[in-house]
Amino acid sequence: MHRLYSNLELRTLVCLFLLATMGLTAVAQPPARRKAAVENKSTKSVRTGSAYRDFPVGQAMPQDVPWRRDIYRTLDLTLDENAMLYYPIVPQDGYESLFTYIFHLLLRGEIKAYDYTLDGLENFKEKNVVKVRDLMDRYQIFYETNGDKVRVNDVDIPSHQVKVYFIKESEYYDQNTSTFRKRVTALCPVLKRGDDFGGSESQYPMFWVKYDDLAPYLCSLVLMGSNYNNASKLSADDYFTLGRYKGAIYRTTNLQDKILINDADADPEAVKREQQRIDREIVDFKDHMFGRDSVAMAKAAAEQAKADSIAAADGKVKKDKVAKAPTRRAATPKATTVKAEKPKKQKSASKSNVSKPKSSANRSSNGTLSVRRERR
């Protein structure tokens, strides 16, 4: 005889049937589809786009280059070309400043910081590595400790005071591709702080960072690329690789190990001329590396000849004007002479009156001659 099942047993059988059906569905799913589903789930929260690459864009500089010029520049973040490194002071809307990003990397131990020595040159030896806690003690950055862990709030990171960066760039000739390239090799954030009495701000270079260590992480740092288009984005590595920054030269690698200010005796105009001279040297070296193009030279010569002919024509016209000028001036005295003849006519008229026939002439008491006509 068939036994009637209770409600509890029926519910248990239904649950077992559903579980078995779900298991069969999972097993029947193709392996490729299961793998794709897992990858989509793991990458659903990962941002995509050209600004989120996980590899550096800039090409590494070879060690055996035949020509290289090392230059140190100052990046003023108050300039529009460099302002994207300063915004925002506190991370917001997925953006953070370059110094905040570097500071977080130092806290996590992903990159190393090297001490800024008195000579101002970078030294990437192991003995020159500086600890993050020592940096925070040196520059009075507030932090909290929990055992070996260090915690710093974003508002306590002095991003608003880092208004200058020192960078070292290398202009070099790549013989493998027969091209000239420019590569940033080192970077140093600089604090600008004033005293408690409202005096002028002083600069405090904090540490050097090797750009090759920093480049893989800069590909994930997104910067706002424009003041007029807030949707424009650019990765920090592209910013440095494309040379979007603007900086004044303050030092070059030279045999006497002098900085530019000492060479120019700290005269602002002399410093500016020296900076222009160094930039001109690099441009001239690039232009003369392969020799100038004959077509370009012929075009430049034709333009110069045209400019010279125009200048010569203008000079000839000016000379003609100067030669004709005295003739025009000579006409002026003639007009004056004609005007001067009027009083002579008056005198002749008086003479004609005197020469008329007169009957008698008497002298007055004052010695003047009076003429009297007779009536007929």
Buried (B, 14 or more C-beta within 10 A) or exposed (E): EEEEEEEEEEEEEEEEEEEEEEEEEEEEEEEEEEEEEEEEEEEEEEEEEEBBBEEBBBEEBEEEBEEEBBBBBBBBBEEEBBBBBBBBBBBEEEBBBBBBBBBBBBBEEEBBBBBBEEEBBBEBEEEBEBEBEEBBEEBEBEBEEEEEEBEBEBEEBBBBBBBBBBBBBBBBBBEEEEEBBBBBBBBBBBBBEEEEEEEEEEEBBBBBBBBBBBBBBBBBBBBBBEEEEEEEBBBBBBBBBEEBBEBEBBBBEEEEEEBBBEBBEEEEEBBEEBBEEBEEEBEEBEEEEEEEEEEEEEEEEEEEEEEEEEEEEEEEEEEEEEEEEEEEEEEEEEEEEEEEEEEEEEEEEEEEEEEEEBEEEEEEEEEEEEEEEEEE
